[in-house]
Amino acid sequence: MRAVITVIGKDVVGILAKVSTACAECNVNVMEVTQSVLQDMFAMIMMSDVSDCNIPFSEFSDKMKKLGEDMGLSIHVMHEDIFNSMHRI
């Protein structure tokens, strides 16, 4: 199972490190990352493998959302199946 993690907000030092650490703590493997800084805004998309996540998916999603709130960012985790359904023509 894969999930798409999006991170958007004001650029600060350590965003990638903190998000990656939170994934590792839950045994979520980050497979691909793309990120950009547009002026002072940070945007990142991560493709991750949640097959071996050590907590329920909904709990992982809530944990990442809370991390985003604590950092002043928007972090959203979407299961690949939902992402694909939303973007299918």
QUIQUIWO-V176541 format. One record per helix or strand. SS is the DSSP state (alpha for helix, beta for strand). FROM is the first residue (numbers start at 1). TO is the last residue. Records with the same first field share a line. If there is no record, write none. Layout:
SS: FROM-TO, FROM-TO
//
This chain:
beta: 2-10, 29-38, 41-49, 73-79
alpha: 15-25, 57-71, 80-86
//
